[in-house]
Amino acid sequence: MRDVLKTLSYGTLHFTVGFGVTYALTGEVAIAAGVALIEPAVNTVVFYFHEKAWARWPARIMKPLDFRGPAHSA
């Protein structure tokens, strides 16, 4: 359920940004609405499966990175 809620939240943000940017560039509500409906809808579905794929990625492959530099390495 958390993944679904996160996906819906992302979709809402993406729609808002898509509409705002397209409207700012074109000044056309109809074009902005069309772009904002189609592009984020596709990306929202892709994002959901992207999250599922990352959730399956073995943790052992993603070793923690030490950003403190070589002086602090073990």
C-alpha distances in whole Angstrom, upper triangle without the diagonal:
4,5,5,6,9,10,11,12,14,15,17,19,20,21,23,25,25,27,29,30,31,33,35,36,37,38,36,33,33,33,31,28,29,28,25,23,24,24,20,19,20,19,15,15,17,15,12,14,16,13,12,16,17,14,17,20,22,22,26,26,25,28,28,30,33,34,37,39,42,43,40,39,40
4,5,5,6,8,10,10,12,14,15,17,18,20,21,23,24,26,27,28,30,32,33,34,36,36,35,33,33,32,30,28,28,27,24,23,24,23,19,19,20,18,15,15,16,14,11,14,15,11,12,15,15,13,16,18,20,20,24,24,23,25,25,27,30,31,33,36,38,40,37,36,37
4,6,5,6,9,10,10,12,14,15,16,18,20,21,22,24,26,27,28,30,31,32,34,34,33,31,31,30,28,26,26,25,22,21,21,20,17,16,16,15,11,11,13,10,7,10,11,8,8,12,12,10,14,16,19,19,23,23,21,24,24,26,29,30,33,35,37,39,37,36,36
4,5,5,6,9,10,10,12,14,15,16,18,20,21,22,24,26,26,28,30,31,32,33,31,29,28,28,26,23,24,23,20,18,19,18,15,14,15,14,10,10,13,11,8,11,13,10,11,14,15,14,17,19,22,22,26,26,25,28,28,30,32,33,36,38,41,43,40,39,40
4,5,5,6,9,10,11,12,14,15,17,18,20,21,23,24,26,27,29,30,31,32,31,28,28,28,25,23,24,23,20,18,20,19,15,15,17,15,11,13,15,12,10,14,15,12,14,17,17,16,19,21,24,24,28,28,26,28,28,30,32,32,35,38,41,42,40,39,40
4,5,5,6,9,10,11,12,14,16,17,18,20,21,22,24,26,27,28,30,30,30,27,28,27,24,22,23,22,19,18,19,18,14,14,15,13,10,12,13,10,9,12,12,10,12,15,14,14,17,19,22,21,25,25,23,25,25,26,29,29,32,34,37,39,36,36,37
4,5,5,6,9,10,10,12,14,15,16,18,20,21,22,24,25,27,28,28,28,25,25,24,22,20,20,19,16,15,16,14,11,10,12,10,6,8,10,7,6,10,11,9,11,14,14,14,17,19,22,22,26,25,23,26,26,28,31,31,34,36,39,41,38,38,39
4,5,5,6,9,10,10,12,14,15,16,18,20,21,22,24,26,26,27,26,23,23,23,20,18,19,18,15,13,15,14,11,10,12,11,8,10,12,10,9,13,14,13,15,18,18,18,21,23,26,26,30,29,27,30,30,31,34,33,37,39,42,44,41,41,42
4,5,5,6,9,10,11,13,14,16,17,18,20,21,23,25,26,26,25,23,23,23,20,18,20,18,15,15,16,15,12,12,14,13,10,12,14,11,11,15,15,14,16,19,18,18,22,23,26,26,30,29,26,29,28,29,32,31,34,37,40,42,39,39,40
4,5,5,6,9,10,11,12,14,15,16,18,20,21,22,24,24,24,22,22,21,18,17,18,16,13,13,14,13,9,10,12,9,7,10,11,9,10,13,13,12,15,17,16,17,20,21,25,24,28,27,24,27,26,27,30,29,32,35,38,40,37,37,39
4,5,5,6,9,10,10,12,14,15,16,18,20,21,22,22,21,19,19,18,16,14,15,13,10,10,11,10,6,7,9,8,5,9,11,9,10,13,14,14,16,18,19,19,22,24,27,27,31,29,27,30,30,31,33,33,36,38,41,43,41,41,42
4,5,5,6,9,10,11,12,14,15,16,18,20,21,21,20,18,18,18,15,13,15,14,10,10,13,12,8,9,13,11,9,12,14,13,14,17,17,17,19,22,22,22,25,27,30,30,33,32,30,33,32,32,35,34,37,39,42,44,42,42,44
4,5,5,6,8,10,11,12,14,15,16,18,20,20,20,18,19,18,15,14,16,14,10,12,14,12,9,11,14,12,10,14,15,13,14,18,17,17,20,22,21,22,25,26,29,29,32,31,28,31,30,30,32,31,34,36,40,42,40,40,42
4,5,5,6,8,10,11,12,14,15,16,18,19,18,16,17,16,13,12,13,11,8,9,11,9,6,9,11,8,8,12,13,11,13,16,16,16,19,21,20,22,25,25,29,29,32,30,28,31,30,30,33,31,35,37,40,42,40,40,42
4,6,5,6,8,10,11,12,14,15,16,16,16,13,14,13,10,9,10,9,5,7,9,8,6,8,11,10,10,13,14,14,15,18,18,19,21,23,23,25,28,28,32,32,35,34,32,34,34,34,36,35,38,40,43,46,44,44,46
4,6,5,6,9,10,11,12,14,15,15,15,13,14,14,10,10,12,11,7,10,12,11,9,12,15,13,13,16,18,16,18,21,21,21,24,26,26,27,30,31,34,34,37,35,33,35,34,34,36,35,38,40,43,45,44,44,46
4,5,5,6,8,10,10,12,14,15,15,14,15,14,10,11,13,11,8,11,13,11,9,13,15,13,13,17,17,16,18,21,20,21,24,25,25,26,29,30,33,33,36,34,31,34,33,32,34,33,36,37,41,43,41,42,44
4,6,5,6,8,10,11,12,13,13,12,13,11,7,8,10,7,5,8,10,8,7,11,12,11,12,16,16,16,18,21,20,21,24,25,25,27,30,30,33,34,37,35,32,35,34,34,36,35,38,39,43,45,44,43,46
4,6,5,6,8,10,10,11,10,8,10,9,5,6,8,7,5,8,11,10,10,12,15,14,15,18,19,19,21,24,23,24,27,28,28,30,33,33,37,37,40,38,36,38,38,37,39,38,41,43,46,48,47,47,49
4,6,5,6,9,10,10,11,10,12,11,7,9,12,10,8,12,14,13,12,16,18,17,17,21,21,21,23,26,25,26,29,30,30,31,34,35,38,38,41,39,36,39,37,37,39,37,40,41,45,47,46,46,48
4,5,5,6,9,10,11,11,13,11,8,11,12,10,9,13,14,12,12,16,17,16,18,21,21,20,23,25,24,25,29,29,29,31,34,34,37,37,40,38,35,37,36,35,37,35,38,40,43,45,44,45,47
4,5,5,6,8,8,9,10,7,5,8,9,7,8,11,12,11,12,15,16,16,18,21,21,21,24,26,25,27,30,30,30,33,35,35,39,39,42,39,37,40,39,38,40,38,41,43,46,48,47,47,50
4,5,5,5,6,6,9,8,5,8,10,10,9,13,15,14,15,17,19,19,20,23,24,24,26,29,28,29,32,33,33,35,38,38,42,42,45,42,40,43,42,41,43,41,44,45,49,51,50,50,53
4,6,6,8,10,12,11,9,12,14,12,12,16,17,16,17,20,22,21,22,25,26,25,28,30,29,30,34,34,34,36,39,39,42,42,45,42,40,42,41,40,42,39,42,44,47,49,48,49,51
4,6,8,11,13,10,9,13,14,12,13,16,17,16,17,20,21,21,23,25,25,25,28,30,29,31,34,34,34,37,39,39,42,42,45,42,40,42,41,40,42,40,43,44,47,49,49,49,52
4,5,8,10,8,8,11,12,11,13,16,16,16,18,20,21,21,23,26,26,27,30,31,31,32,35,36,36,38,41,41,44,44,47,45,42,45,44,43,45,43,46,47,50,53,52,52,55
4,7,9,9,8,11,13,13,14,16,18,18,19,22,23,23,25,28,28,28,31,33,33,34,37,38,38,40,43,43,46,46,49,47,44,47,46,45,47,45,48,49,52,55,54,54,57
4,6,5,6,9,10,11,12,14,16,16,18,20,22,22,24,26,27,28,30,32,32,33,36,37,37,39,42,42,46,46,49,47,45,47,47,46,48,46,49,51,54,56,55,55,58
4,6,5,6,9,10,10,12,14,15,16,18,20,21,22,24,26,26,28,30,31,32,34,36,36,38,40,41,45,45,48,46,44,47,46,45,48,46,49,51,54,56,55,55,57
4,5,5,6,9,10,11,12,14,16,17,19,20,21,23,25,25,27,29,30,31,34,35,36,37,40,41,44,45,48,46,44,47,47,46,49,47,50,52,55,57,56,56,58
4,5,5,6,8,10,11,12,14,15,17,18,20,22,23,24,26,28,28,30,32,33,34,36,38,39,42,43,46,44,42,45,44,44,46,45,48,49,52,55,54,54,56
4,5,5,6,8,10,11,12,14,16,16,17,20,21,21,24,26,26,27,30,31,32,33,36,36,40,40,43,41,39,42,41,41,43,42,45,46,50,52,51,51,53
4,6,5,6,9,10,11,12,14,16,16,18,20,21,22,25,25,26,29,30,31,33,35,36,40,40,43,41,39,42,42,42,44,43,46,48,51,53,52,52,54
4,5,5,6,8,10,11,13,14,15,17,19,20,22,24,24,26,28,29,30,32,34,35,39,40,43,41,39,42,42,42,45,43,47,48,51,54,52,52,54
4,5,5,6,8,10,11,12,14,16,16,18,20,22,22,24,26,27,28,30,32,32,36,37,40,38,36,39,39,39,41,40,43,45,48,50,49,49,51
4,6,6,6,8,10,11,12,14,16,16,18,20,20,22,24,26,26,28,30,31,35,35,38,36,34,37,37,37,40,38,42,43,46,49,47,47,49
4,6,6,6,9,10,11,13,15,15,17,19,20,21,23,25,26,27,29,31,34,35,38,37,35,38,38,38,41,40,44,45,48,51,49,48,50
4,6,5,6,9,10,11,13,14,16,18,18,20,22,23,25,26,28,29,33,34,37,35,34,37,37,37,40,40,43,45,47,50,48,48,49
4,5,5,6,9,10,11,12,14,16,16,18,20,21,22,24,26,27,31,32,34,32,31,34,34,34,37,36,40,41,44,46,45,44,46
4,5,5,6,9,10,10,12,14,14,16,18,19,20,22,24,25,29,29,33,31,29,32,32,32,35,34,38,39,42,45,43,42,44
4,6,5,7,9,10,11,13,14,16,17,19,20,22,24,25,29,30,33,31,30,33,33,34,37,37,40,42,44,47,45,44,46
4,5,5,6,9,10,11,12,14,16,17,19,20,22,23,27,28,31,29,28,32,32,33,36,36,39,40,43,46,44,43,44
4,5,5,6,9,10,10,12,14,15,16,18,20,21,24,25,28,26,25,28,29,29,32,32,35,37,39,42,40,39,41
4,5,5,6,9,10,11,13,14,15,17,19,20,24,25,28,26,25,28,28,29,32,32,36,37,40,42,40,40,41
4,5,5,7,9,10,11,13,15,16,17,19,23,24,27,26,25,28,29,30,33,34,37,39,41,44,42,40,42
4,5,5,6,9,10,11,12,14,16,17,21,22,25,23,22,26,26,27,31,31,35,36,38,41,39,38,39
4,5,5,6,9,10,10,12,14,15,19,20,23,21,20,23,24,25,28,28,32,33,36,38,36,35,36
4,5,5,6,9,10,11,13,15,18,19,23,22,20,24,24,26,29,30,33,35,37,40,38,36,37
4,5,5,6,9,10,11,13,16,18,21,20,19,23,24,26,29,30,33,35,37,40,37,36,37
4,5,5,6,9,10,11,15,16,19,17,16,20,21,22,26,26,30,31,33,36,34,32,33
4,5,5,6,9,10,13,14,18,17,15,19,19,21,24,25,29,30,32,35,33,31,32
4,6,5,7,9,12,14,17,16,16,19,21,23,26,28,31,32,34,37,34,33,33
4,5,5,7,10,12,15,14,14,17,19,21,25,26,30,31,32,35,33,31,31
4,5,5,9,10,13,11,11,14,16,18,21,23,26,27,29,32,29,27,28
4,6,8,9,13,12,12,15,16,19,22,24,27,29,30,33,30,28,28
4,6,9,11,11,12,15,17,20,23,25,29,30,31,34,31,29,29
4,6,9,8,8,12,14,17,20,22,26,27,28,30,28,26,26
4,5,6,7,10,13,16,19,22,25,26,26,29,26,24,23
4,5,5,7,10,13,16,19,21,23,23,26,23,21,20
4,5,6,9,12,15,18,21,22,22,24,22,19,18
4,6,9,12,15,18,21,21,21,24,22,19,19
4,6,9,12,15,18,18,19,22,20,17,18
4,6,9,12,15,16,16,19,16,14,14
4,7,9,12,13,14,17,14,12,13
4,6,9,10,12,14,12,10,12
4,6,7,9,11,8,7,10
4,5,9,11,9,9,12
4,7,8,6,8,11
4,6,6,7,11
4,5,5,9
4,6,9
4,7
4
